[in-house]
Amino acid sequence: MSNNIENKVIVITGASSGMGEAAARHLSAMGAKVVLGARRADRIEKLVSGIKSNGGEALALATDVTNKVDVKNLVDAAINTFGQIDVLINNAGVMPLSMMESVKVDEWDQMIDVNIKGVLYGIAAALPKMIEQKAGHIINTASVAAHLIFPASSVYSATKFAVRTLTNGLREEVTPHNIRTTLISPGAVTTELLEHISDKDVQSANQDYVGQVGIPASSFADMVAFAISQPENVDVNEIIFRPTAQAL
């Protein structure tokens, strides 16, 4: 029986570590052809090598999602190599949490550029081809912070609220083109994301909490696979998942 993942061409941004890497490994093991983008070329090239050694098909391309040309090149590479793009996973993101009073404007700019513009650049690159194909699936990674605000999350939450809004609006617009959309909002998942926090007190508090309740990045991979694996006439629009122990 088909899992509706086998032989699909899946582009993943932020694939060099954490949830993106876990998704790449899992989807490849299920038979997908994965095209991986991240700034750390050495990491995604190593990941591709491992996937190929296990009999999978994969491609790596150094990609900075704040550069719309890079993102278009990533999608074009998928199409030129494998003939199509079936799924785009806009997964790249940063989370330098800080209190507003710290006025870390450069970090605010970074979150806007990566978390919002990076998603938009992915959509801009993939959507025309998906409309032409009359098929496709765009998956955007948000966060539980897209649904609530907690101390030091104001700007990060704002960027993830934006991703949530963009995804909901996109869904309404692309249904005539037979394109599926999914917003995935993880809770406390153990990744490198907390390393982006420059405020040491905020970083320590979050590391302590995630260290206590955090679940592995493979949990995200399972959610992505669930959404993609549904029959083409089933559109899983939103998934929120958390550790069982997480209250917020």
N, C-alpha and C positions, 0 to 999 in steps of 0.2 A: 504494500500500500504506500502511495506517495505521501511524503511529509510536507509537500508544498514548499520545501526549501531546496531540495536537491536540484542542482544545475542552475539555480538562480544566481544572478550576478549582483553582489551586494557590496556597495561602497560604504566604508566606515571611516569617519574622521575621528581624530583623537585615539588612534589605534595602537599607540606605542606602549600603553600601560593600562592598568586598571580595568574598567568596564569595557572599553573599546577592544583591548587585547583579549579579554575573556570572551567577548562576543565573536571576535574573529576566529578564535580556536573552536568554539562550540559550533558555529554555523558551518565552518569548513568541515568539521567532523560529521555534520549532517548532510554534506554533499554540495554545499554552496561554493561558488567561485567568489573569493573575497578580494576586494581591491582596497588597500589600506593606505590611509593618509595620516601623516603626523609630521611635526617639525623634526623629531629625532629620527633621522633616516636610518641610522645604524640599528636602532631597535626594531623598526618595522621590517627592515631587510632580514634581520635575524629571525623574526617571527615568520616571515614568508618562507625562509629556508626550512624552518621546522615543519611548517604546513606541507610544503612540497615533499619533504622526506617521508611524510606520513601518507603520501599519495594524493594530497589535495592540490587544488589549483588556486594560486594567489599571485598578487602583484602589489608592489610597494612603490609609493611615490612621495617624496618629501613634499609636505604641504603645510603651509601656514594659512589657517582659515581666515585670518584677517586680510589676506590678499585674494581678491576675487579671481585674479588670473590663475593663481595656484589651484583654487577650488575647481574652476572650470577645467583646468588641465587634468585634474584627478578624475573627474567624471568623463572627460573625453578619452582618457587612457583606458577606462573600463569599457567604453563603447568600442574603441579601436581594437582592443585586445580580445574582447569576448562578444562583441556584436550588439550589446544592449546593456541597459541598466534596469534591474528589476526593483531594487531596494536601495534607498539612501538612508544611512543612519547618521544624522547630525549629532555626533556625540562629544566633540571637542568642547571643553569648558574649563573655566578657572573660577576659583572661589576664595579670593583674598578677603575674608571677612574682617570688618573693622567697625568701630563705632563711628557714627557720622561726625562727631566732634573731633576726630583725628584728622579729618579733611585729607584723606589719602586720594587726591584727585587723580593721580596717575593710575592708581589701581581701579578707580571707578571707570576711567577710560578703557582700561584693559578689559574689564568685564563686559562693557558695552560692545567693544570691538569683537571679542571672542564669542561671548554667549549669545549676542543678538545678531550682529552683522555676519558672524560666521555661519549661523543658521540660514540667514537670508541668502548669503552667497551660495550655499549648498542648494537651496531651493531654486535659485536662479539658474544654476548650472544644470540641474537634473530635470526640472519641470518641463521644459520644451520637448525633450526627448520622450518623456513619459506621456505627454499629450499626444505626440506623434504615434507612439506605440499603442495608445489607448489602453495602457496598463502601467502600473507602478505602485510603489509603496514608499512613503516618506515617513521616517520615524525620527522624532525629535526628542532629545534627552532634556528633561527639565529637572525637577527636584521637588521634594516636599516643600521646599522654600518657595515654590510657585503657588502654594496654597495657604501659606502662613508666613508670618514674620516673627523673628526672634531676635534678641539683642545681638547687634553687630551684623545682622543679615540684610539691612534695609536695601542697599544697592544691589547685592546679589539677588535678593528676592525680587527686586524690581526687574532685573534682567530675565529671571525665570518666569515671572508673571507675563512678561512680554512674549517669551517663547510659547507659553500656554495660549495666549491670545492669538498669536500668529498661526499656531497649529489649528486652533478651532476655526479661524477664518479661512485658512487654506482648505480645510475639509469641506466647508460649504461650497467653495468655488470649484473644487476639482471632482466632485461626484459625477458630473456629466461626462467626465473623461475616463471613468472607471479606475480612478486612482485612489488608493487607500492612504489614510493618515493615522498615525499613532503618536500620542504623547506619553512618554514614560517618565514617571516622577519617583526616583529612588529616595529612600530615607538614608539612614546611616549605613553606608557601604564602605568597607575598608579599602581605600585607594590612596594614591599620592596627593589627592586634592587638598588635603589639609596642609601640605607642605607649602602651598601658595600663600598662606597666612603670615604676613610680616609682623603683626602685633603678637608678641610672644605670649601675653596673658590670654588673649582670645584663642590663639593656637593651642596652648596647653589645655585650656578648658575643653575645647572640642576634641583634642586627641584623647584626653582622659575618657570622655563620654563615648566616643566611637570605639575606643579600645575595650570598653565594657560591653557594649551592645552590638557593635558593628557586625554585619554579615558579609560574606565574601563577594567579590566582583562577579563570580559565576551566577549569582542570583539575578543580576541584570541580564546576563546572557540567556538565562532561562526565560525571562519575560519577553525579550526580543524574539526568541525562537517561537514562543507561544503566539505572539501577534502575527508573525509572518506565516506560521504554519496553518492558520485558519483557511478554510476554503475561500476562493477569490471573491465570493459574494458576501463574505463576512468581514466587516471592518471594525477591528478593535480600536476604538478611538482614544481610550485613556486607561493607563495602568498606574496606580499608586501602590508602591510596596515598601514596607519597612521591616526592620527586625521586630519580632513579636514583642520584645521588651521596650520598644521605643514608644513613648507616649505622644510626643509632638509630631 
